Amino acid sequence: MGSFVASVVNGGLGYGYSSVLVPLLLLVVPAASVVPYVNLVECFLNPYVLWSNRGFLPGGVWGVAWRMLVGLVPGVLVGGLLLGVLDGRVVRGVVYGVLIPLGVAQLLGFRWPVRGAWLSFVGFVVGVLYGLTTISGPLLALFFVNQGLARGEFRAALGVVRTVESWLAAVWYWWLGLSGPHLFDLNLLFLLAPVVPGVWLGRRLVDGVGVEGFRRAVLGFDVVLAGVGLVRTVL
């Protein structure tokens, strides 16, 4: 059920699968078990987002994305290393602690224009977050929405960055021993099965209620969920 809801969100916004599902799963499952599973789903989901918006790639997407990727690659490597050594409670705290301010910032319409060399620094931060938690969509959304990209370009840029980070993380997790053949089991199948219908429904919902209303509902849910999770982690 959690994977289906997360897929609906991803279908509507172009991101959000991990930022919805990971906080839910971390309430009951250790981070080192959750993150590699969710990343494998992202390895299928993100290329789909990229392919669906491929027509917008010749626009202003590459000029923003490639500078971010320069910092993203080492960031994912650092995040994966941290996932292997940090205590699960610390990882949960990072997940919930990051989601709350990012969600509030987007709900309040916070503006964050970034240019030049800072793009690579943002990419590094995004990479660390993804490597550690698989959650980078809210930060990427906050960043890309202020770069003057049209809706299709926004989704295409998300698809480029998240496809690179998810596949890089998959290889890196495997190398670190955090992932492996044992993950290709029924748990992965249960996560993957609802993705296609969920994404389809999400796209239809956005057509009906509008992107902004859907986005605010998701952000509100994320902030509340992260708040509950943070309280449980601290206590």
C-alpha positions as CSV (number, residue, x, y, z in Angstrom):
1,M,0.0,0.0,0.0
2,G,2.8,2.4,0.9
3,S,4.5,1.8,-2.5
4,F,1.3,2.5,-4.3
5,V,0.7,5.8,-2.5
6,A,4.3,6.8,-3.1
7,S,4.0,5.9,-6.8
8,V,0.8,8.1,-7.1
9,V,2.8,11.0,-5.7
10,N,5.7,10.3,-8.1
11,G,3.3,10.2,-11.0
12,G,1.8,13.5,-10.1
13,L,4.9,15.5,-9.2
14,G,7.8,13.7,-11.1
15,Y,9.4,12.9,-7.7
16,G,8.3,11.8,-4.2
17,Y,8.5,8.0,-4.2
18,S,11.3,7.7,-1.7
19,S,10.3,10.9,0.3
20,V,6.9,9.3,1.0
21,L,7.9,5.6,1.3
22,V,11.2,5.8,3.2
23,P,9.8,7.8,6.2
24,L,6.9,5.3,6.4
25,L,9.2,2.2,6.3
26,L,11.7,3.7,8.7
27,L,9.1,3.6,11.4
28,V,9.3,-0.2,11.5
29,V,12.4,-1.3,9.4
30,P,16.1,-0.5,9.9
31,A,17.5,2.1,7.4
32,A,20.2,-0.2,6.1
33,S,17.5,-2.6,4.9
34,V,15.1,0.1,3.6
35,V,17.4,2.2,1.5
36,P,18.8,-0.4,-0.9
37,Y,15.4,-1.8,-1.6
38,V,13.9,1.6,-2.3
39,N,16.8,2.5,-4.5
40,L,16.2,-0.5,-6.7
41,V,12.7,0.7,-7.3
42,E,14.0,4.1,-8.1
43,C,16.4,2.5,-10.7
44,F,13.2,1.6,-12.7
45,L,11.1,4.6,-11.8
46,N,13.5,7.5,-12.6
47,P,14.4,6.4,-16.2
48,Y,10.6,6.2,-16.8
49,V,10.3,9.8,-15.7
50,L,13.2,10.8,-17.9
51,W,11.8,9.0,-20.9
52,S,8.3,10.4,-20.5
53,N,9.8,14.0,-20.6
54,R,12.6,13.4,-23.1
55,G,11.1,15.9,-25.5
56,F,12.1,18.7,-23.1
57,L,15.8,17.7,-22.8
58,P,17.0,20.1,-25.6
59,G,15.7,23.1,-23.6
60,G,17.5,24.6,-20.6
61,V,17.8,21.3,-18.8
62,W,21.3,20.2,-19.6
63,G,22.8,23.6,-18.7
64,V,21.6,23.2,-15.1
65,A,21.8,19.4,-14.7
66,W,25.4,18.8,-15.9
67,R,26.9,21.3,-13.4
68,M,24.9,19.6,-10.6
69,L,26.1,16.1,-11.7
70,V,29.7,17.2,-11.1
71,G,29.1,17.4,-7.4
72,L,26.4,14.7,-7.3
73,V,28.7,11.8,-8.1
74,P,31.1,12.2,-5.1
75,G,28.1,13.1,-2.9
76,V,26.4,9.8,-3.6
77,L,29.7,7.9,-2.8
78,V,30.0,9.8,0.6
79,G,26.3,9.2,1.4
80,G,26.7,5.4,0.7
81,L,29.7,5.2,3.0
82,L,27.8,7.0,5.8
83,L,24.8,4.6,5.4
84,G,27.2,1.7,6.0
85,V,28.6,3.2,9.2
86,L,26.0,5.4,10.9
87,D,23.6,4.0,13.5
88,G,20.0,3.5,12.2
89,R,18.6,6.1,14.6
90,V,20.9,8.7,13.2
91,V,19.8,8.0,9.7
92,R,16.2,8.2,10.7
93,G,16.9,11.5,12.4
94,V,18.5,12.8,9.2
95,V,15.5,11.7,7.1
96,Y,12.9,13.3,9.3
97,G,15.1,16.3,10.1
98,V,15.6,17.1,6.4
99,L,12.0,16.6,5.3
100,I,10.5,19.0,7.8
101,P,12.4,22.2,6.8
102,L,12.3,21.3,3.1
103,G,8.6,20.7,3.2
104,V,7.9,23.9,5.1
105,A,10.2,25.9,2.8
106,Q,8.2,24.8,-0.3
107,L,4.9,25.3,1.4
108,L,5.9,28.9,2.2
109,G,7.1,29.5,-1.3
110,F,10.8,30.0,-0.3
111,R,12.9,31.3,-3.2
112,W,16.4,29.8,-3.7
113,P,18.1,31.0,-6.9
114,V,21.5,29.3,-7.4
115,R,24.0,30.0,-10.1
116,G,27.5,29.2,-11.2
117,A,29.8,27.1,-9.1
118,W,27.2,26.7,-6.4
119,L,25.4,24.3,-8.7
120,S,28.1,21.7,-8.0
121,F,27.9,22.3,-4.3
122,V,24.1,21.8,-4.4
123,G,24.7,18.6,-6.4
124,F,27.1,17.3,-3.7
125,V,24.5,17.9,-0.9
126,V,21.8,16.2,-3.0
127,G,24.2,13.3,-3.7
128,V,25.0,12.8,0.0
129,L,21.3,12.9,0.9
130,Y,20.4,10.4,-1.8
131,G,23.3,8.0,-1.0
132,L,22.3,8.1,2.7
133,T,18.5,8.1,2.5
134,T,17.5,7.9,-1.3
135,I,15.6,11.1,-0.6
136,S,16.6,14.0,-2.8
137,G,13.4,14.9,-4.6
138,P,12.2,17.7,-2.2
139,L,15.6,19.4,-2.3
140,L,15.8,19.1,-6.1
141,A,12.3,20.4,-6.5
142,L,13.1,23.4,-4.3
143,F,16.2,24.0,-6.4
144,F,14.7,23.4,-9.9
145,V,11.5,25.4,-9.4
146,N,13.6,28.5,-8.9
147,Q,15.7,28.0,-12.1
148,G,12.9,29.2,-14.4
149,L,12.2,25.8,-15.9
150,A,8.9,25.0,-17.5
151,R,6.9,22.1,-16.1
152,G,8.2,19.6,-18.7
153,E,11.7,20.8,-18.3
154,F,11.4,20.6,-14.5
155,R,10.4,16.9,-14.8
156,A,13.1,16.2,-17.3
157,A,15.8,17.7,-15.1
158,L,14.5,15.7,-12.2
159,G,14.6,12.6,-14.4
160,V,18.2,13.2,-15.5
161,V,19.6,13.8,-12.0
162,R,17.6,11.1,-10.2
163,T,18.4,8.5,-12.9
164,V,22.1,9.1,-12.5
165,E,22.0,9.1,-8.7
166,S,19.9,6.0,-8.4
167,W,22.0,3.9,-10.8
168,L,25.2,5.1,-9.3
169,A,23.9,4.4,-5.8
170,A,22.8,0.9,-6.9
171,V,26.4,0.0,-8.1
172,W,27.9,1.6,-5.0
173,Y,25.7,-0.2,-2.5
174,W,26.5,-3.5,-4.3
175,W,30.2,-2.7,-4.0
176,L,29.9,-1.8,-0.3
177,G,27.9,-5.0,0.4
178,L,24.7,-3.1,1.3
179,S,23.0,-4.6,-1.7
180,G,23.2,-7.9,-3.6
181,P,21.2,-10.8,-5.1
182,H,19.4,-11.3,-1.8
183,L,17.4,-8.1,-2.5
184,F,15.7,-9.6,-5.6
185,D,13.0,-11.3,-3.6
186,L,9.2,-11.0,-2.9
187,N,9.8,-7.8,-1.0
188,L,11.1,-6.1,-4.1
189,L,8.3,-7.5,-6.2
190,F,5.7,-6.2,-3.7
191,L,7.3,-2.7,-4.0
192,L,7.5,-2.8,-7.8
193,A,4.0,-4.2,-8.5
194,P,2.0,-1.0,-7.7
195,V,4.4,1.4,-9.4
196,V,2.9,1.4,-12.9
197,P,-0.8,1.8,-11.8
198,G,0.2,4.3,-9.1
199,V,2.2,6.5,-11.5
200,W,-0.7,6.4,-14.0
201,L,-3.2,7.4,-11.3
202,G,-1.0,10.2,-10.1
203,R,-0.8,11.7,-13.6
204,R,-4.6,11.6,-13.8
205,L,-5.1,13.2,-10.4
206,V,-2.8,16.1,-11.3
207,D,-4.8,16.7,-14.4
208,G,-8.0,16.8,-12.3
209,V,-6.9,18.9,-9.2
210,G,-3.9,20.7,-10.5
211,V,-0.2,20.4,-9.7
212,E,-0.1,23.0,-7.0
213,G,-2.9,21.7,-4.9
214,F,-1.6,18.1,-5.3
215,R,1.9,19.3,-4.4
216,R,0.8,21.1,-1.2
217,A,-1.2,18.1,0.0
218,V,1.8,15.9,-0.5
219,L,4.1,18.3,1.3
220,G,1.7,18.7,4.2
221,F,1.6,14.9,4.5
222,D,5.4,14.7,4.4
223,V,5.8,17.3,7.1
224,V,3.3,15.7,9.5
225,L,4.8,12.2,8.9
226,A,8.4,13.5,9.4
227,G,7.3,15.3,12.6
228,V,5.8,12.0,14.0
229,G,8.9,10.1,13.0
230,L,11.3,12.6,14.5
231,V,9.4,12.5,17.8
232,R,9.5,8.7,17.8
233,T,13.3,8.8,17.0
234,V,14.1,11.2,19.7
235,L,12.0,9.6,22.4
